[in-house]
Amino acid sequence: MLIVDFAPHDMEQLREQHAHRRLGVSNEHMNEWLARAGARAVTHDVLAPPWLQQGAGLTVSLWLAEGIKKPRTQPTRLAVEQELS
């Protein structure tokens, strides 16, 4: 499975203007979530915006994961939202 999200950032205006619930995902958090799902990250890469100065703009994180097991029951939306916040 390929997972794509923003790396951690401090662009608070994304919460207000675009309803972002969190300001990026750290590699540590993703590894914890994958482990709980019985999976692991095979690779983790980051794509910084090349047209902006270092530290400006949003960096994208990519994780290639393997070993994801199908859950026995479908998690509720509330459970997923609580996990992400």
PyMOL commands that place a pseudoatom at each C-alpha (Angstrom):
pseudoatom trace, name=CA, resn=MET, resi=1, chain=A, elem=C, hetatm=0, pos=[0.000, 0.000, 0.000]
pseudoatom trace, name=CA, resn=LEU, resi=2, chain=A, elem=C, hetatm=0, pos=[1.246, 3.495, -0.799]
pseudoatom trace, name=CA, resn=ILE, resi=3, chain=A, elem=C, hetatm=0, pos=[0.403, 6.150, 1.791]
pseudoatom trace, name=CA, resn=VAL, resi=4, chain=A, elem=C, hetatm=0, pos=[0.820, 9.828, 0.954]
pseudoatom trace, name=CA, resn=ASP, resi=5, chain=A, elem=C, hetatm=0, pos=[0.431, 12.722, 3.389]
pseudoatom trace, name=CA, resn=PHE, resi=6, chain=A, elem=C, hetatm=0, pos=[2.109, 15.969, 4.307]
pseudoatom trace, name=CA, resn=ALA, resi=7, chain=A, elem=C, hetatm=0, pos=[5.114, 15.872, 6.588]
pseudoatom trace, name=CA, resn=PRO, resi=8, chain=A, elem=C, hetatm=0, pos=[4.618, 17.732, 9.893]
pseudoatom trace, name=CA, resn=HIS, resi=9, chain=A, elem=C, hetatm=0, pos=[4.317, 21.489, 9.374]
pseudoatom trace, name=CA, resn=ASP, resi=10, chain=A, elem=C, hetatm=0, pos=[3.026, 24.594, 11.143]
pseudoatom trace, name=CA, resn=MET, resi=11, chain=A, elem=C, hetatm=0, pos=[0.717, 26.016, 8.466]
pseudoatom trace, name=CA, resn=GLU, resi=12, chain=A, elem=C, hetatm=0, pos=[-2.231, 26.559, 10.811]
pseudoatom trace, name=CA, resn=GLN, resi=13, chain=A, elem=C, hetatm=0, pos=[-4.199, 28.353, 8.084]
pseudoatom trace, name=CA, resn=LEU, resi=14, chain=A, elem=C, hetatm=0, pos=[-4.825, 24.960, 6.446]
pseudoatom trace, name=CA, resn=ARG, resi=15, chain=A, elem=C, hetatm=0, pos=[-7.062, 24.070, 9.398]
pseudoatom trace, name=CA, resn=GLU, resi=16, chain=A, elem=C, hetatm=0, pos=[-9.080, 27.251, 8.985]
pseudoatom trace, name=CA, resn=GLN, resi=17, chain=A, elem=C, hetatm=0, pos=[-9.190, 27.505, 5.191]
pseudoatom trace, name=CA, resn=HIS, resi=18, chain=A, elem=C, hetatm=0, pos=[-9.260, 23.838, 4.150]
pseudoatom trace, name=CA, resn=ALA, resi=19, chain=A, elem=C, hetatm=0, pos=[-10.501, 21.959, 7.261]
pseudoatom trace, name=CA, resn=HIS, resi=20, chain=A, elem=C, hetatm=0, pos=[-7.270, 19.991, 7.783]
pseudoatom trace, name=CA, resn=ARG, resi=21, chain=A, elem=C, hetatm=0, pos=[-7.602, 17.999, 11.003]
pseudoatom trace, name=CA, resn=ARG, resi=22, chain=A, elem=C, hetatm=0, pos=[-3.885, 17.583, 11.595]
pseudoatom trace, name=CA, resn=LEU, resi=23, chain=A, elem=C, hetatm=0, pos=[-0.787, 19.369, 10.407]
pseudoatom trace, name=CA, resn=GLY, resi=24, chain=A, elem=C, hetatm=0, pos=[1.036, 16.514, 8.735]
pseudoatom trace, name=CA, resn=VAL, resi=25, chain=A, elem=C, hetatm=0, pos=[2.094, 13.066, 9.907]
pseudoatom trace, name=CA, resn=SER, resi=26, chain=A, elem=C, hetatm=0, pos=[5.480, 12.196, 11.339]
pseudoatom trace, name=CA, resn=ASN, resi=27, chain=A, elem=C, hetatm=0, pos=[7.330, 9.059, 10.331]
pseudoatom trace, name=CA, resn=GLU, resi=28, chain=A, elem=C, hetatm=0, pos=[7.152, 7.880, 13.958]
pseudoatom trace, name=CA, resn=HIS, resi=29, chain=A, elem=C, hetatm=0, pos=[3.349, 8.165, 14.058]
pseudoatom trace, name=CA, resn=MET, resi=30, chain=A, elem=C, hetatm=0, pos=[2.941, 6.387, 10.735]
pseudoatom trace, name=CA, resn=ASN, resi=31, chain=A, elem=C, hetatm=0, pos=[5.192, 3.544, 11.890]
pseudoatom trace, name=CA, resn=GLU, resi=32, chain=A, elem=C, hetatm=0, pos=[3.113, 3.185, 15.079]
pseudoatom trace, name=CA, resn=TRP, resi=33, chain=A, elem=C, hetatm=0, pos=[-0.158, 3.119, 13.101]
pseudoatom trace, name=CA, resn=LEU, resi=34, chain=A, elem=C, hetatm=0, pos=[1.222, 0.586, 10.638]
pseudoatom trace, name=CA, resn=ALA, resi=35, chain=A, elem=C, hetatm=0, pos=[2.485, -1.653, 13.458]
pseudoatom trace, name=CA, resn=ARG, resi=36, chain=A, elem=C, hetatm=0, pos=[-0.971, -1.625, 15.058]
pseudoatom trace, name=CA, resn=ALA, resi=37, chain=A, elem=C, hetatm=0, pos=[-2.398, -2.732, 11.705]
pseudoatom trace, name=CA, resn=GLY, resi=38, chain=A, elem=C, hetatm=0, pos=[0.084, -5.606, 11.552]
pseudoatom trace, name=CA, resn=ALA, resi=39, chain=A, elem=C, hetatm=0, pos=[2.102, -3.910, 8.830]
pseudoatom trace, name=CA, resn=ARG, resi=40, chain=A, elem=C, hetatm=0, pos=[5.410, -2.173, 8.398]
pseudoatom trace, name=CA, resn=ALA, resi=41, chain=A, elem=C, hetatm=0, pos=[6.852, 0.574, 6.232]
pseudoatom trace, name=CA, resn=VAL, resi=42, chain=A, elem=C, hetatm=0, pos=[9.173, -0.815, 3.580]
pseudoatom trace, name=CA, resn=THR, resi=43, chain=A, elem=C, hetatm=0, pos=[10.349, 2.657, 2.564]
pseudoatom trace, name=CA, resn=HIS, resi=44, chain=A, elem=C, hetatm=0, pos=[9.742, 6.248, 3.611]
pseudoatom trace, name=CA, resn=ASP, resi=45, chain=A, elem=C, hetatm=0, pos=[10.624, 9.100, 1.279]
pseudoatom trace, name=CA, resn=VAL, resi=46, chain=A, elem=C, hetatm=0, pos=[10.026, 12.837, 1.450]
pseudoatom trace, name=CA, resn=LEU, resi=47, chain=A, elem=C, hetatm=0, pos=[9.481, 15.215, -1.439]
pseudoatom trace, name=CA, resn=ALA, resi=48, chain=A, elem=C, hetatm=0, pos=[10.301, 18.800, -0.557]
pseudoatom trace, name=CA, resn=PRO, resi=49, chain=A, elem=C, hetatm=0, pos=[9.034, 21.461, -2.973]
pseudoatom trace, name=CA, resn=PRO, resi=50, chain=A, elem=C, hetatm=0, pos=[12.088, 22.238, -5.147]
pseudoatom trace, name=CA, resn=TRP, resi=51, chain=A, elem=C, hetatm=0, pos=[10.864, 25.690, -6.184]
pseudoatom trace, name=CA, resn=LEU, resi=52, chain=A, elem=C, hetatm=0, pos=[10.745, 27.048, -2.621]
pseudoatom trace, name=CA, resn=GLN, resi=53, chain=A, elem=C, hetatm=0, pos=[13.501, 27.890, -0.170]
pseudoatom trace, name=CA, resn=GLN, resi=54, chain=A, elem=C, hetatm=0, pos=[14.403, 25.348, 2.495]
pseudoatom trace, name=CA, resn=GLY, resi=55, chain=A, elem=C, hetatm=0, pos=[11.715, 25.288, 5.195]
pseudoatom trace, name=CA, resn=ALA, resi=56, chain=A, elem=C, hetatm=0, pos=[9.078, 27.064, 3.099]
pseudoatom trace, name=CA, resn=GLY, resi=57, chain=A, elem=C, hetatm=0, pos=[6.038, 25.275, 1.722]
pseudoatom trace, name=CA, resn=LEU, resi=58, chain=A, elem=C, hetatm=0, pos=[4.739, 21.768, 2.283]
pseudoatom trace, name=CA, resn=THR, resi=59, chain=A, elem=C, hetatm=0, pos=[6.805, 18.624, 2.148]
pseudoatom trace, name=CA, resn=VAL, resi=60, chain=A, elem=C, hetatm=0, pos=[5.070, 15.411, 1.079]
pseudoatom trace, name=CA, resn=SER, resi=61, chain=A, elem=C, hetatm=0, pos=[5.823, 12.093, 2.798]
pseudoatom trace, name=CA, resn=LEU, resi=62, chain=A, elem=C, hetatm=0, pos=[5.442, 8.757, 1.025]
pseudoatom trace, name=CA, resn=TRP, resi=63, chain=A, elem=C, hetatm=0, pos=[5.359, 5.388, 2.776]
pseudoatom trace, name=CA, resn=LEU, resi=64, chain=A, elem=C, hetatm=0, pos=[5.321, 2.055, 0.997]
pseudoatom trace, name=CA, resn=ALA, resi=65, chain=A, elem=C, hetatm=0, pos=[3.847, -0.451, 3.439]
pseudoatom trace, name=CA, resn=GLU, resi=66, chain=A, elem=C, hetatm=0, pos=[3.395, -4.206, 3.403]
pseudoatom trace, name=CA, resn=GLY, resi=67, chain=A, elem=C, hetatm=0, pos=[1.649, -6.772, 5.548]
pseudoatom trace, name=CA, resn=ILE, resi=68, chain=A, elem=C, hetatm=0, pos=[-1.658, -4.967, 6.027]
pseudoatom trace, name=CA, resn=LYS, resi=69, chain=A, elem=C, hetatm=0, pos=[-4.257, -7.398, 7.294]
pseudoatom trace, name=CA, resn=LYS, resi=70, chain=A, elem=C, hetatm=0, pos=[-7.941, -6.992, 6.618]
pseudoatom trace, name=CA, resn=PRO, resi=71, chain=A, elem=C, hetatm=0, pos=[-9.727, -6.031, 9.861]
pseudoatom trace, name=CA, resn=ARG, resi=72, chain=A, elem=C, hetatm=0, pos=[-12.387, -8.413, 11.136]
pseudoatom trace, name=CA, resn=THR, resi=73, chain=A, elem=C, hetatm=0, pos=[-14.792, -5.540, 11.610]
pseudoatom trace, name=CA, resn=GLN, resi=74, chain=A, elem=C, hetatm=0, pos=[-15.001, -2.203, 9.865]
pseudoatom trace, name=CA, resn=PRO, resi=75, chain=A, elem=C, hetatm=0, pos=[-13.855, 0.636, 12.183]
pseudoatom trace, name=CA, resn=THR, resi=76, chain=A, elem=C, hetatm=0, pos=[-16.382, 3.368, 12.752]
pseudoatom trace, name=CA, resn=ARG, resi=77, chain=A, elem=C, hetatm=0, pos=[-15.729, 6.830, 11.408]
pseudoatom trace, name=CA, resn=LEU, resi=78, chain=A, elem=C, hetatm=0, pos=[-15.605, 8.156, 14.964]
pseudoatom trace, name=CA, resn=ALA, resi=79, chain=A, elem=C, hetatm=0, pos=[-12.885, 5.640, 15.919]
pseudoatom trace, name=CA, resn=VAL, resi=80, chain=A, elem=C, hetatm=0, pos=[-10.804, 6.644, 12.903]
pseudoatom trace, name=CA, resn=GLU, resi=81, chain=A, elem=C, hetatm=0, pos=[-11.239, 10.372, 13.604]
pseudoatom trace, name=CA, resn=GLN, resi=82, chain=A, elem=C, hetatm=0, pos=[-10.238, 9.916, 17.235]
pseudoatom trace, name=CA, resn=GLU, resi=83, chain=A, elem=C, hetatm=0, pos=[-7.150, 7.986, 16.169]
pseudoatom trace, name=CA, resn=LEU, resi=84, chain=A, elem=C, hetatm=0, pos=[-6.080, 10.760, 13.794]
pseudoatom trace, name=CA, resn=SER, resi=85, chain=A, elem=C, hetatm=0, pos=[-6.517, 13.617, 16.238]
for i in range(1, 85): cmd.bond("trace and resi %d" % i, "trace and resi %d" % (i + 1))
show_as sticks, trace
zoom trace
